[in-house]
Amino acid sequence: MRTGAGEDVRPCAGEGEEDVRGEVSATGCDVLIVGGGPAGCILANRLSADPSVRVLVLEAGGPDHWWDLRIQLPLAMGFPVGHRSFDWRYESEPEPGLGSRKLHHPRGKVLGGSSSINGMLYERGHRASYDRWADEAESPEWDYAHCEPYFRRLEGCVGEPRGTGRGRSGPQALQRGPADGPIFDAFFEAAQQAGYKVVPDATTTRRRASPRWIRRCGAASVPRPRSRTCTRWRTGRTWRSAATPRSARSCSRARVRGGPVPGQERGDAHVRASETILSAGAIATPQILQLSGVGDGEHLRGLGIPVVHHLPGVGERLQEHLAVHIQHRCIQPVSMSDIRNKAKWPGVVLDALVFGKGPGTRNPMQAGGFVRSDVAEGSEPDLMYLLAPLAMNSSDESVEVSAHGYQMHVGVMRSESRGSVKIASPVPAVHPKIVANFLSDPKDRDRWINAVERGRHLLGQPAFRHLDGGETLPGPGVRTGEEIMAWVRRTGRVGYHPSCTAAMGRGEMAVVDPDTMRVHGLDGLRVVDASVMPSLTNANTLAPTMMIAEKSADIMLGNAPLPPNRPERPRLVPAPEKPVVVSDVQRPASALPSGAALFAETKQTT
Ligand SMILES: Cc1cc2nc3c(=O)[nH]c(=O)nc-3n(C[C@H](O)[C@H](O)[C@H](O)COP(=O)(O)OP(=O)(O)OC[C@H]3O[C@@H](n4cnc5c(N)ncnc54)[C@H](O)[C@@H]3O)c2cc1C
């Protein structure tokens, strides 16, 4: 592996536990990976493929036990969020654009990181998101053509036909969900009635989709090979097999405190490594950098932290998605609300774990789409909708949701709003100050009003008439643009996608060199996780984070990069006249209205 200028050994301060001290500190390791989330696990897998390279992963959280249903059962995904055993439970500073509300920022604190507690939806995002990265990072190597082969390398799509542009043999199992039943049927029909196109895959669908391609999409679970069990396909479990198992086990309960800088407190363990890679996620990575004296010099000096390297971009440029839910009562007993009946839980668990079927095997949000708002720029959709055949608690708990219902997640996926993650204390246990500055981009207002209006228009189509018992959220009292914005400010919640806090690039605010993933100005220290995104993609962030790790592993190993995938003619239809809702449904291609554009996918990693 290519190491820094430093084949030299770099110390890393750590508050390790006995096993780390006993096994590692005496000998050191070649590569120290801080954080066993998706990025950390993928790096560990690829970098340890050479048995002579000793890779150590330090994960602050506990192991992802096979018997722990709270993280194993896909439908149980609500349980670990907010639970101190699995979640860092960050809370933001008052958000100026949201009436000074403080928002919860869940982050996985367990092997597998947030992939062990997340919603399991897999979205590459639109190719324009990556082409924008290439511009922002001033590196053509990060455009979609160069990133696409790495998506394919990590994807292991189950039951996917050949020639769809999806990876079929990668380690990360993916499968389309059934998205069946009257509510999803109504949704697909309503999408077409509203003038949208129903397509099989947001990213890879060609203009002329073959009938084979037209199949149901959505969130589903993946039966494990040689077993029918359907459990969450966490990166901790998926990618660990090829990594040094002893390292992963040994370090799953260790906690890194200071990062790469010497000067440990009494009782800390020292881990010596030729290379240190920070993969602690978009909140902890900038925190560790700042605690280590790498960040804005003035800010660090104000906290009494010796400045090792002045790098003003550390912790700056945070981006996050904001989301709300439109909710309806359902007058037919066809929603998933039965799932709230605790008497049914043993059967649901049994079906999922033993027979690999039933509602326990998946996230209820099994269909959705990407739409360009009236103010969208270029070809990139800036709105995302996801439908669940179930009414869930609203963030302001304004409605009772025990009855049958359905709800649509509405997210504005593009915004220039930027915030920050800044330490407030030199003590590692003190959470950093997080502020996303939601709604600070002047265009956010128009996007949000348009997002809610379009969502309502979709759910108001005749296809829903036989189900619709009336809108409960935001409800009839919210009509005008002002009222919509007041509701968004009152109920908007984080989309779980913090990114960009140690962005790749070459300018003054760049933190990471896009060619090497090294922190600018420091040898032997790299960052590989969601922090390095130059800007947030227009979809969920697990897939891009995994792709970043796959690509970074090749960079570090000095492998020739996978050849870019540049189709001779564009594989995606350019910006549509009308916005497009997306999902998959089993119907012949001839049933699709012609002329509209294609972009969508909703898969699930389980
Ligand atoms: C509730 C929730 C739902 C989500 N749903 C989806 C979804 O459906 N689809 C999707 O695409 N994305 C989703 N995401 C986002 C996705 O999971 C993240 O983008 C992705 O996990 C980021 O990976 P990462 O490796 O950058 O960081 P993380 O997953 O945050 O992993 C970082 C790891 O580092 C560890 N760590 C932190 N500090 C230290 C330290 N000091 N020492 C040692 N270890 C440390 C953490 O414990 C953690 O295990 C969701 C996230 C959450 C929280």
The ligand as a Gaussian input file, in Angstrom:
#p B3LYP/6-31G(d) Opt

LIG

0 1
 C      -31.508000       6.915000      11.244000
 C      -30.770000       6.954000       9.927000
 C      -31.419000       6.548000       8.768000
 C      -30.739000       6.595000       7.544000
 N      -31.357000       6.063000       6.435000
 C      -30.647000       5.968000       5.289000
 C      -31.200000       5.286000       4.175000
 O      -32.295000       4.721000       4.220000
 N      -30.469000       5.254000       3.026000
 C      -29.245000       5.852000       2.938000
 O      -28.648000       5.825000       1.853000
 N      -28.693000       6.473000       3.986000
 C      -29.347000       6.518000       5.173000
 N      -28.765000       7.085000       6.267000
 C      -27.423000       7.691000       6.100000
 C      -26.286000       6.658000       5.992000
 O      -26.453000       5.627000       6.926000
 C      -24.954000       7.398000       6.176000
 O      -24.804000       8.301000       5.096000
 C      -23.740000       6.496000       6.202000
 O      -23.870000       5.530000       7.205000
 C      -22.482000       7.323000       6.441000
 O      -21.396000       6.458000       6.603000
 P      -20.041000       6.929000       7.287000
 O      -19.105000       5.776000       7.208000
 O      -19.630000       8.227000       6.717000
 O      -20.399000       7.267000       8.823000
 P      -21.201000       6.482000       9.937000
 O      -22.151000       5.522000       9.363000
 O      -21.727000       7.532000      10.856000
 O      -20.079000       5.638000      10.700000
 C      -19.095000       6.243000      11.513000
 C      -18.613000       5.240000      12.548000
 O      -17.531000       5.832000      13.274000
 C      -17.698000       5.559000      14.654000
 N      -17.022000       6.594000      15.427000
 C      -17.396000       7.883000      15.583000
 N      -16.505000       8.503000      16.374000
 C      -15.547000       7.609000      16.704000
 C      -14.381000       7.669000      17.495000
 N      -13.988000       8.781000      18.119000
 N      -13.638000       6.553000      17.618000
 C      -14.006000       5.399000      17.002000
 N      -15.119000       5.292000      16.262000
 C      -15.878000       6.389000      16.103000
 C      -19.201000       5.572000      14.855000
 O      -19.586000       4.914000      16.033000
 C      -19.675000       4.881000      13.586000
 O      -19.722000       3.496000      13.744000
 C      -29.402000       7.071000       7.499000
 C      -28.755000       7.477000       8.665000
 C      -29.421000       7.412000       9.880000
 C      -28.700000       7.834000      11.133000

